[in-house]
Amino acid sequence: MPTWIWYPGDFEIWLGNRFNNRRTERGAMFPPFWKQDSHWPTVEFTKTVHLDEDETITVVAEGQFNIAVDGKLRYPHSRQLIPRGDHQLSVKVWNQATPPALFIEGETVMTDSSWQVTYEDKIWIDENGVAHGSGIYLPVGAWHFNHPGTPPSSFQLPRKEWRPVATEQITDKERNLHGRLYDFGRETFGYLKVIGLGKGTINIYYGESREEALGTEHCETLDILSSEDMRRRVCDPSGHCHYLLDSKAFRYVFIISHDTPYEDVAMDFEYAPFDAERSGSFRCSDNELNRIWEVAAYTMDLTTREFFVDGIKRDRWTWSGDAIQSYLMNYYLRFDTECVKRTIRQLRGKDPVTAHVNTIMDYTFYWFKSILDFYLYTGDLAFVREMWPRMVTLMDYVLRRTNADGMAEGQPDDWIFVDWVDFPMHKRGTLCFEQLLFCKALETMHTCATLLGFDSPYGERASALLSKVKSTFWSEERQAFLHAIEDGKMNDMVTKFPNMFAIIYGYADEREREAILRHVLLNKQVEAITTPYMRFYELEALCAMGMQAEVLPEIKAYWGGMLREGATTFWEKYNPAEHGAQHLAMYGRPYGKSLCHAWGASPIYILGRYFLGVTPTKAGYEAYEVRPNPGGLEWMEGTVPTPFGKIDVTVRAGTVTVRSDGGSGTLILGDRRIDIPAGEAVQAHLS
């Protein structure tokens, strides 16, 4: 089947620019503050063909094009006769507005993964992004760019109409507010529709909370429009229903019509489609935990769009630190591998590298790890090969900025993020946390090089760095990794951040792991983590130590706490000590917090990976383990999606049952190891 083709990664870069520049704050556009690359405006596609008979092909391009057969230009008709024999076909496409793309359809000649592409440097790029050439990037899966009438630039997510569940007339004489408040029942995302709009002016205030929608002076998202503005946007054929062109996140919508008549309000809910038959699931004996999983899944679905986005109200950008958690949660929920690849490509952009990913040093390190994670869960070595050249140039950038000890140290143009914290924490100098992430990035480079058959200096660098980190930052006195070196002196603050990553990445031996658990992770004197972002890793470290029984009440207290505050999706940050409208504030703004944030959905990963206990041990689940640990639940059951189908796990009445559609599995119960044949159910006593 023929398909549209383009220069590798250019579509993601172009789409990412449109995606990231849709953010607004009180109606004003708010673009990202990092470098935004552009697609190559002129590219050339080529292929050698052999024809036994004359063949007529149809050529369609996004942009102006010329076509050459055996080096001789032809008039660029859409129908071209190619004579029998061996021929070199070449098509140049120019398009400044959207990525140059090509669609050719014939009896045997068609655009597919066998074509080569260049951006006029005469270096041909293959389907893996390697510069020498034997193909091109091929869009597959959810893209469906397999028809000449649906070019890549026409891509949009599907929509369906939703109606409010409640309407309330609001009259606040003190604030001179008169209007209608619409409640859509839960957090949502899409395009508002005003039905039967007359002439005049209309003010629309959107809120993830009731307070935000009615807080007209400070709400984060609004539209102030005349009815003529609305008519210049999108109407249905009758002119009766007016759409807003920009998608918004909201549960509540407050409309002040200024005596402008209108009949009703609805919205077109925009969503990323998924296959329910191949999706993950989780159910257990605890109804609150079931609700937490359901809300986490809905949060992930809302933040899975053209790319994995951080939050649907703010920032609506792709962030590498947010995305790596979304990828992991996705592997246990929808297994949308195409969205993972799109996001990784978009975050990386083009060479030359002039800054860290999102300008954040830790986010660069997460980006490397995300590629190896993708390979482990999918077995897609072609994607690793595609990204390898960009991995090398990004690592070259990192290595140029290390200090005399070979450690990563923030430069004036870097942002050292780690986490949003409620306590003073210096983020300058040489942070232990950053070195552990750097070490994992180097290990990732070495592993990927080995998979691709390349010699690698990265393994030795990783070993040397880890040795240096442990001798520098591990304190026998404190039984923990210390915080940072600042101005040549040790800042001996102890935080959870480097210590939990030392456990997760396997950088602490058994004695050190037990010490960290006792002196840091379970130590109430160490500052608590108050963002779901780093609670993800905190709970993962505890589960890696077999403490699911302690993690279960933490999940119920923290994520259940958001539910008890009325959450219908999980938040960017939650501090149980706050109350009421305090939960809505962030960044010094009363409604600045994102109430639908991807990193809030981490129970999906924790419950699938560490309670059901399913994890691949060979790429693409060729081999996998199941180590169920119900953590005190009376029963639990769930499904984990894989490249070959599903793995079903049930723990009930002291018995574990596992069934898998493929792969070579091992059920591990203490010292017992039980084979799981594909297609058969295996049953064993839990203890």
N, C-alpha and C positions, 0 to 999 in steps of 0.2 A: 504494500500500500504506500503511495507517495505521501510525503509529509512536508510541511514547511521547515526550512533549515535556515540557520543564521550563524554568525560568528559566536564561538563558545563563550557563554557568560554575558553576552551583550544584552540579551533580552532581560535577564535578571537585573542588570545595572540600570537599564532604561525604566523598567517597571518599578524598581526600587526607588528611583528618583521621584516618580509620580506618587508612589506609596508614601515615602517619608516626608514629602512636601504637602501632604494633606492636613497636617496638624494646624490647628488654629487656637488662638487664645483670645477670647472675647471678640471673635470675628476677624481678628488679624492673623494673616498667615505667619507661621512660625517654622522656618526651615531648620534642618539639622545644622549643627555647628561644625561638623567635620567635612572633609573633602568629599565632594560628589563627582564621581567619574562620569564619562559619557561613552556611548557606543561609538564604534568606528563608523564614520559616515559613508565610506566607500569600502566595499569588500568584493573579492572575486571568488567565485565558486568554480570548481573544475572537476572533471571526471573523464577517464578514458573508457570508451564503450566499444563493444563489438556487436555488430548487427548482421544477422544472416539475411535479412530483408530490409528494404527501405522502410523507414518508420517516421510517422508524423507525431510530433510532440507538442503539447500545450505548455507555454511558458507564462507564468504569472509572477510578478515581483511586487514587493512593497518598496516603491521607489522607482526612479528612472533606471533603465537597464540597457546594456548592449549584450549581444551574443556573438561569439566567435566559434567557428568550427575549424579545427586544425589551424588556428591562428588567423583565420580570415574573417573579418567582421561581416555580419549580415544585417540587413534591415531588421529592426527589432519587432517584427510581427509576433503576435502571441502564438501563431501556429508556424512550426518550423519542420521542414522535411529534412531528415538525416538519412543520407544514402547508406546502403549496405557497406560493410567493411569495418575497419578500426578507425576511430576518430577521437580526437581530444575536444571535448565541449568545455567552453569557458563562458561564464556569465558574470559581468560586473554590474553591481547594483549600488546606486547612490541614494541615500535618504538621510537628510539632516534631522528630520523630526522624529523618526522611529527607526529601530534597528533594520538595516537592509536585510530583507528576507526573500527567499526564493521557493517557488513551488513549480515543479515540472512533472507532467503526467504523460506517459506514453504506454505503448504495449509492453515494452521491456525497459525503457529508459525512464527513470523517475528519481526525484530527490529522496534520498534516504541517508543512512549512516555511512555510506561508502564514498560520499563526496568529500573533497578537500576544500579548504577555505584559507584565504589570506587577507590581510588588511593593507595590501600593497607594499609589503616589505619583502615579498617573494619567499617568505618562510611559511610553508604550509603547515596547518594545524590539524592534528587528527582528532578523532572523537573523544580522546582523553585529554585534550588540551596540550599535547606534547608537540613541540615545534619541530616538525619534519614532514609530517603529513601522511595520512592514509584514511581520512574521513572527516566527519564533522559532528558537532553536538546534535543529538537527536532528541526532540521533545517527545516525551511519552507519557502514559498514564493519564492524569487528570487534565492535561492540556488539550488534547483532542484537536490539534491543529492539522487535521488530515483532509481538509477540503479547501479548494482554491478560494471559496467565498468567505472563509473564516481565517483571515491572516492573524499572526500573533498579536498585533496591536489592537485587535478587537476583543481581546480577552477581558472577561469580567466574571465575577462570582455570581452564582444564581441568587434569585430573590423570591420571596413569597410574602403575601400581605399578612400583616398582623393588625389587630384592632385593640384599642385600650380596653382594660377590664373595668375601669371606673372613671367617672368624670365628676368634678366638683367645682361649683361656682365659688370663686374667691373674692371676698370684699374686705380690704384692709384700709379703712379710712385714714388711719394714722400715717400709713406709707403711701396713700393714694394709689392703691393697687386694686384693679378691678379686672378680672379675667377668668379663664377656665383652666383648671389643672387636670391633666390627663395622666392616668396611671396605667402603664402597660403590664403591670403585675410583677415584672422582674427586669433586671438589667437586660438591655438589648442593644442592637447595633444595626443601623440601616438608614433609610431615606424617608423623612417625614413627608406626608401627603396632606394637603389642606383641600378639603372637598367643598365645592360650591362657593368659592371665594369671590366676593364682590370687590368694589373699588375702594381704595383707601390705603392705610398703613397698618402693618401687623408686626408685633414684637413677639419673638419666640425664644423662650428660655428653657434650656435643657438641663436636667439634673439626674445624676446617678442616685441622688437622694431627694426626698421631698424638700428638705431645707435648701438644697442648692437650686432647684428649679424656682422656688419662691424667693430666693436671695438674689434678686435681679441686679443689685449693685455689684455683686461679687461672683455670680455664677461663672463657671469657666467657659461655657459654650452657649452662644446665642446667635440669633439672626434678627436683624431689624430691616424690614423690607416693605416696599410699597407693593400693591397688587400688580402694578406694571412690572416691577422687578420679578415677581413670581411668574408672570405670563411670559417673560423673556427666558424663563428657565424651561421646564419641561411640563407639558400638559398632555392629558390623554386626548384621544382624537376628538372628543366632544368639547374639550376646553373646560370640562367641569371639575377636573381633579388636577391640582398643581403640586408638582414634586419639587423638593429641594435637591439640587444637584450634588451637594456634599453630604456624605454619610456622617452620622453622628452616633455617639454612645449616650444612652439615657435609659432611665426607667420612667421618669416623670417629664412631662412637657407642660409648661405654663405659657398660655397665649393671652396677650393683651391685644385686642383687635381694634381699639380706638374707634369704635362704632362701625368698623368694617364688617359687613356680614360674611359669615361662612357657616357651612352646615355641620361639618364633622372633621375629625382628624383620624388618620390611619398611618401606617408606615409599611414600607417594603423592607422586610428583614433580609439582610444580606448574610450569606453563610458559605462556608467551604464544605462541599459535599463529602460524605464518607460512606463507606460500606459497613452497614451495621452488622452484617454477617461475619466480617473480619475484624470487628472491634473488640477491645478488651472489656472486661466486666469484673465487678466485685460485689459480693453480698455476704452478710455475716449475721450473727446473733444480736448485734448491737445496732439498734435502729438509728441512733445518732451518727454512728460511723458510716452507715449506709447513706445517710443524707449528706455527710461530708464528702463521700466519694462522688455522689451525683452532682453536687454543686461544683466540685473540683473539675469533673468532666465537662460540665457546661461552661465553666471558666475557660478551660482549654479550647473548647469548640469556638467560643467567641474570639479568642485571641489567635486562632489558626486561620489565616487569611491568605492573601497572595504569598505572604511570608508569615513567619511566627513573629507576632508583634508583642511588645511589652504590655501595654494597656490600651483599651479601646477608646478611652477618653484622652488620656495623656500618658505617654508621649505619642503613641501611635507611630513609633519608630522601631526599626530593628536594632537591637542591642545584643552583642555577642554573649554577655554574661547572662542575660535573660534567656536568650535563645538556647544555650546549651542545656538549660534545665527543661525548656519546652521540648527539645529533641528527646530527652530521656523519658519525660512523661508521655510523649507521643508514641514511643516504642511500646508502651504498655496500654495505650488507649486506642488510637486509630491506625497506627503504623503507616502514616502518610509520608513515605520516603521522598516523594517528589518535592514536598514543601521543605523538607530538611535540606535537600540539595539546592533548591532555589535560594534559601536563606543563607547558606554557607557561601554560595557564589556571590550573592549580593553584598554580604558583609565584607568580603575580601576585596572586591573591586579590581582595579587594574594596577599594573606597575607603571611608574616606579612607586615604591613605598615611601611615603613622606611623613607618616604618623602611625601610631598604634591604631588598631581597630577601634572605632568609636572614640579615638584619642586616649583610650584607657589601657594601661599596660596589662592589667590582669585579664582584660577582655581579649587581648591578643593571644595570651596563653590558653584561654578557654577555646579559642577558635581552632588552634592546633588539635586539641584533644577531641573536639567535636567530630573531626574527620575519622579518627581511629574508632571512636564510638560508633559512628555510622557504619564503618566496615564490619565491626563486631556484630552488630544487630542485623545487617542486611547481606553481608558477604559480597558487596558490590566493589570489587577491586578496580573496576574501570573508573569509578569516581575518584578513588584515591590517586590513580594514575593521572586523571585529568587535573586534579588540584596540586599535584606534586610540584610543578614549576613555581607555582605561587606560594606554596609552603616554603620552598627554598629561599625565594627572594624576601619573604617576610621574616624568616629566621635570620637571614643575612642582616637585615635591619636591626633585629633584636641584638645580635651578637656585636654589632658595631657600637652599641650603647651600653655595654657592660662595663663595670668598673675594674680596677686593677686585680681584684680577687675573682674576677669572672662572674660576678653576681649582677643581677638586674637591679639597676638603681634609677629611680625616677629622675627625669630631666625636667627643666623648666617648662617644656611644652607638653609634658605628660600629665594625665590625670590618674592618680592612684586612688582607686575607689574603695575596694574591699567590701564595704557595706555602709548603709546609713546607720549611724550609731547614736544613741542617746547619751553617750559618755565621752569625755575627752580622749581622743586617740590620735597621736601624731601619725601622719601619713607621708613622712619624708625620710630621707636616708635610705638605708638598706633594710627592707622589711622581710622578716622571715617568711611571712605568708607568700610574698611575691616569689621568693626563691623556690618554694615548693611547687608552685604553679609552673615556674620556669623549668624546673627539673622534669616535670611531667611533659612539658612541651618538647623538650629535648629527647626524652624517651619515645614520645610519639613519632618524632622525626626518624629516629633510628629504626623503630618497628616498621614504619611505612617504607623506608628505604630498603629494608630487608625483604619486605613483601614484594617490592618492585624489582628486586635483584640488583640494587645499587650498593656500592660501598658507602659507608657512612662514618663520619667522625663524631656523630652526635651521641652515640652510646657512651664513648669514653668521656665526653664532656658532661653527660648526665651523671655518670658515676662520680666524677671528680667534684661536681657541684654538690651532690648529695653529701659526700664525705665532708666537704667544707661547711655545709649548712649545719650538719649535726655537731661538728666540733666547735662551731661558732655559737650556735643558738641554744643547744640543749643544756639545761641547767640541772645538775644533779641535786643541787640544793632545793630548787623550786619544783623539781620533777616535772618539768614542762619545757616547751620551746618558748623562748623569750621573744619579745616583740620586734626590736629593730636596733640597728646601729645608727646613731645620729651624731654627726660631727666627730666621728672616731670613738664614740663612747656607746656602751650598751644601754639602751632603754629597756630595763628589765621588767616592764609591764607584762603581765600574762593575760592574753585574751584567748578565746576559744578558737579563733580563726585558723592560725597555723597548726594548732594542735589537732583539730578535727581532720584537717586535710592530711596530716601525717598518718592518721589511721586509715582514712579512705584510700589513699594512694599506696599504702603498704610501706611507708618510709619509717615506721616505728616498729621496733622488735617487740616481742611479747611482753617483756618487762616494761618497756616504755609505754606500750599501749595500756597496760593495767595502771601505770602511774598517771598517765593522762586522764584516764577515766576517773580515777579517784581524786586527783588534785585539780583537775580543770573542768571536765564535762559535768561532773556531779557536785562540783564545789560551788555552793551558793555565794561564796565571796567573789567569785569571778563574774564580771558583768554579764548580764543576761542578753541574749540576742532577741531583738524585737521586730525583725523583718522576716516574712516568710522566705525571702531570698536565702538567707544564711541558715534559717531553721531547716531548710532542705538538707544542707550538709551536716548540720548538727545531729538531726535525727538519723541520717544515713550512717554517720560514724557510730552512733549508739547501736543501731541495728547490726552493723558490721561486727560489733562486740557481743551480739546475741542478746541484746537487751530490749527485745520487742515488748516484753511485759511492762517495761518502764516507758517505752515510747507510746504505747496505746493511750494511756491517760494524758500524755502530753498532746497528742493529736486532738483528743476530745476536748481538752481544756482550751487549746489555742484556736483551732479551726472551729470547734464547737462554740467558742466564745464569739467568733464573728457571726455565726448563725444566730446566736441569742441576741445579738445586736441588730438583727434584721437583714443580714447579708443574703443576697441571692446569687452573688458571685464573690470570689475571694479577693482580698484587698492587697494593695501594695505594701502596707505596713499595718500591724495591729499591736497595740500596747494595751494589755488588759487593765492597766491602771487608769486608762482614760475612760471617759463616759460621754454618752450622748453625742452632741455635735463636735466634741473634741476629736472623735474618730474620723471626721471628714477633713480635718485640717492637715496641711503639710506645706513645706517651703514658705512658711509665713503667710499662707493664703487660707482663708476659712474653708474652701472647698478644693484645695490643691491636690488632695490625695486621690489616687486612682483606685476605684472600688471594684474594678475588674482587671486584675493584673495576673499575667501568666504565671509568674513565679509563686503565686498564691495557691496553685493547684498541685503542689508537691505530694499530697497524700496518694495520688494516683501511682506515682513511682514507688513510694515507700511501701504501699500495700502490695503492689504487684511484684516488686523486686525482693522485698524482705519478709513480708508476711506469707504470701503465696510462695515466695522463694524461688521464682523462675529467673534464670539468667543464662545467656549463651556462653559456652566455653570455647566454641569454635565458630568462626565467622559464619553468619547467616543461620545460626542455630543448627549447623551440621551436627554439633554436639551441644548439649545443654544440661544443666543441673536443676533439680527441684529440691529446695531445702525448706519445707514449710515450717513456719513458726507462728502459731495463732496468737501468741502473746496474751493468753488468758481468755480469748474469745471461745464461747462454747462451740461454735461451728463457723466455718467460712467456706466460701466457694468462689471461684473466679476463672476467668479466661485471659490468656495472654496471647496477643496476635504475633505471628511470625511470618517469614517469607513463604512458608509452605502451608499456612493455615493457622490452626490454634493449638494451644496447650491448655487443657482443662484440669484444674486442681480442685479437689473437694476434701475438706477435713471435717469429719462429723463423727461423733460418738467414739472418739479415739482412733478412728481409721482414716487413712489417707488414700484417696483414689486419684490417679493421674492418667489422663489419656491425651495422646498427641497425634496430630495429623502427619507428622514427619520427623526427621532428625533422629539422632541417637541420644536418648536421654538417660539420665541417672537420677533416681530418687535417693536422696541422702537423708538418713534418719539416724543421727548419732554416728556410731561406727559402722552402720549398715549401709551398703550400696546396692541398689536394686535396679536392674536394667529396665528401661521403658521402651519396648518395641513400638515402632510406628504403627498407628491404627489399632492398638490394643490397649485395654484398660488394665492398669496395674494397681493392686490394692495391698496395703500393709498397715500394721498397727503403728501408731505414732510413736509409742514408747516401748 
